[in-house]
């Protein structure tokens, strides 16, 4: 069924029937039995195609064509700003939308849509899947529990209420994806080439997008962010975490538990920030974990890890490796390092460091105020409670404590052969 100039043409099994556009403004076709195919050919005007299993319509200003009891529909837009609405059947359906072509297939029916700018797919029953593909230009993908939308120059693909949605970027243009999870528990996994959000309600995936943003939307959500073979920067704050690498960036918002992985290679760095409350940071050569109220973030296998305490009374617990580790502790920061790792804790109220195995050394500096050094055979503590400033060390083979204030005090209990106290210290 199509229109050319002033003639509506209907071709049935090779026989053409022509009708004047001045005399006819509606055409109806009934396939009755058998397996029938109807082709709708649009015009340079704006056409709307509505397809349902066994029924379809083509409408534009002043004209409507409809078909019933038809199992297969083929559509050609033929110019204009056209739109197609594709509805699912009661079974499991598959929708695919590409620039210039869209298909939808289910038990007992199929649609093929060509040269239509805006395509909308609707899923109401069954276990349905939608695959959306981008243009060669800059595209944006947005998806949540109800709707997935991929838009580019002169192109719109929408999939509503589908159980599984996958969006594909071909790598040309600057493409971005924004995915919002369910109100329940989401499992989020990203790599430089993919992002997946899965839960009890739906699954949404985005592939090869340059920028990806994922929003938690409530529930006990968990995110796993994986690196590339290049150099990455992982920044984690309560409510927002980002992993950035060569040609990609991932942002996760409002997710309570976030894991960042630097296992693919490169020289990778992580920056972890505290909450407004009292937090504990566990820092090891293999991983660093921050725990606060409603917040857990972990950075695994990063070459450089920097942690920041900006509010609350926070504790950093640092552990050395089996190699020869070196610690430097000041009121502003503490740094523990050895070949293969680098850990720094900045602005923490309390730092606890365990040298572990190896021949480990430490240098500890006093504060601008009055400090007290307490040392025993197994551990030592340098503190100024008024700041507050606490540094506790154990299993270091050599510790140098440097005092600048003339009012500093120290107390040594038992045999302490690892400690060297330099500067001003008064024994008490």
ABEGO torsion letter per residue (X at the ends): XBBBEABBBBBBGGBBBBBBAAABABBBBBAEBEBBBBBBBBBABBBBBBBBBGBBBBBBBGBBBBBBGBABBBBBAGEEBBBBBBBBBABBBBBBBBBGBBBBBBBGBBBBBBGBABBBBBBABEBBBBBBBBBABBBBBBBBAABBBBBBBGBBBBBBGBABBBBBBAGBEBBBBBBBBBABBBBBBBBAABBBBBBAABBBBBBGBABBBBBAGEEBBBBBBBBBABBBBBBBBBGBBBBBBBGBBBBBBGBABBBBBBAAEEBBBBBBBBBABBBBBBBBAABBBBBBBGBBBBBBGBABBBBBBABEBBBBBBBBBABBBBBBBBAABBBBBBBGBBBBBBGBABBBBBAEBEBBBBBBBBBABBBBBBBBAABBBBBBAAOBBBBBBBGBABBBBBBABAABBBBBBEBBAABBBBEBBBBX
